[in-house]
C-alpha cells in the first residue's frame, strides 16, 4: 500500500503531460487523487489499530505520525485538485493560460504531491531529504507558472533561500550519519529512523548531535517558514496559482516540520531529555508569531496576508511542541490539521476574489458582500476561524496549546502570545472591513465566477465547524499515539 500511494501521483503526473484533452486530464487527476485519499485513510486506520507498517527492506514506513500527515496531505490535495478544475478552467477560458500550461500545471502538481508523500513515508533520513528537495524543485516551477517578471523573481527567491536551508539540513543529516557510524551500528541501519530510535540514538555523541540538530532545525525550519528564515514565503505564496498557495500553506510547511520532528526524537533520546530541542522550538516559535503578527497589520495584498498568517500559525504549532506539556503537544498536533483545512479554505476564497476583481491588492477590492455574497460569507467564516474564535476547531487547538504553556514553565510566553492574538485579530478585521463593504469597482458585475469553485470550500468549512463541535474518539486516540512517539 505504501508504494501504491506514491506510484499513483507519479503516474498521474506522466499522464497529465501526455494527455491532450483538458477534460481527460481533469478527470484523471480527480480520480487518482481520490484513490490516494481513500488509501491514505485506510492506511491511517491500519496504523492506528495495528501499529507501524513497513515496506519490504524497510525503506518506507508509516507510523501514527507519518500516516496522520499523509492523510492531511492527501485530503487537502484532493480538495485543491477539485478546486483547480474550476480555477484553472476559468484561466484557460479567459486566455490567461493555454493547453500547454494546463498540462504542466497538473503534472507539476502531482509531482509536488508525490514528493510530499515520499518525504512522509520514507524511513530513510537521506531519502526524506531528497524528497523535501524534490518539493522545492516542483513548486519552484509552479510559483513561476505565469512566467512574468514578478513570478520568476519569487521563484528564484524561493529556490535560493530554500536550497541554502536544505543544504544546511543535509549537513546536519551527514553529522547524524557520522555519529551513528561511531556507535558501531550496521551501515545499512544508520539512516533508518526506525533503527535509530530503537537502540542507536541513545548511544550517539550528545555534543555532536546538538550541532547536527541546530543545522537540521535551521535548514528545515527555512522550509517551514519560521522567522527569521521566512522571507521567501510571502512572495512564493502570493505569486503561485491559488490552489498551489493553498497546498504550500496548508501542507508543505507541515511536511518540513515533520522532518524536524523526526530528528527531534533522535536528539532527545541522545541527550536524555527534551530541554535543548524544546528551547529552540519555543524561541523560534515565539519569534515567528511576533514578527508575523505586526506585519499582518500593514499587509497590502490579501494572499500575502494569508502567507504571513501561515508563518504565525507554524509558530503556534512550533511553540506548542516546544512547551512540552502533554496538553500543548496534543494541541499542536491537532492544530496541524486545523490550520491545513482553514488556511486552504482561505486561499480558495482568495482565488475566487482574484478571478472576480483581477487584482491581489486589498485596497482595490471593495463591495465583496454585494458582488460575490457566497464567497464573502465563506471568507468571513474562514477569517473568524483563522483568528481563533469559537466554535471553529482551531480555537480549541490554540486553547490546548496555551493551556499547556500556562500549566508548564512558560506562562509569561503564553500570556504574550494571547496579546499577539489581539494584534492579529485587529489586523485581519481592519483589512476585511475594507474588502467586504463600500462601493464595488465600476463595471464589476455581481455573481460568483464559477459555482463549482464554491463547493470544495463548503467542505473545508464543514470540517472545521464539525471538529469544533465534536471530536471523534478515534481522532483523540490517534493524537495520543503521535504524542507518545514525540515524547
PyMOL commands that set and color helices and strands:
alter all, ss='L'
color gray80, all
select helices_A, chain A and resi 2-18+22-50+56-58+64-93+99-121+125-143+149-181+193-203+206-224+231-239+242-271+275-297+302-323+326-357+362-364+368-371+373-386+393-407+411-436+452-469+473-486
alter helices_A, ss='H'
color red, helices_A
select strands_A, chain A and resi 53-54+61-62
alter strands_A, ss='S'
color yellow, strands_A
deselect
rebuild
show_as cartoon
